[in-house]
């Protein structure tokens, strides 16, 4: 089973850093931007995967490292320069499981409402873990394993094949098979 605790810890560190770096009114919007940043990057990588434009790997470890590096390259070369424009011209477009405009409404409320700020932080972590698992799923598939073998190796659950697997469906599958339970067992809101 894939250990997502390091990704969870990374997300908690990010939240602490952003809370200290940004004002109360700026902070919730930065969380949303970061959620969308990751979603756009993962959507881009998912499309590369589905269109067989990613390299094959000889081992899972090599694939995980390679895909983390590829994620960084995609964000630097394809997402950074375009994200704010995409959000401005397509605020209601669904990217994976996220719609920017929906989260921006919550961010606006979170400027003055702690429970909404906590909701955003939870959503950020939840989506971070889902996206990490999708990246790991792609990495393992690039070693030649099929969908069922990969999901079983990642979650310890055997599932029926999912026809028409998309980025959104992959996120939802990992939510049900792993992330919801992990968050229930590990997440505690920051004071």
Buried (B, 14 or more C-beta within 10 A) or exposed (E): EBEBEEBBEBBBEBBEEBBEEBEEEEBBBBBBBBBBBBBBBBBBBBEBBEEEEBEEBEEBEBBBEBBEEBBEEBBEEBBEEEBEEBBEEEBEEEBBBBBBEEBBEBBBBBBEEEEBBEBBBBBBBBBBBBBBBBBBBBBBBBBEBEBBBBBBBBBEEEEEEBEEBBBBBBBBBBBEBBBBEBBEEBBEEEE
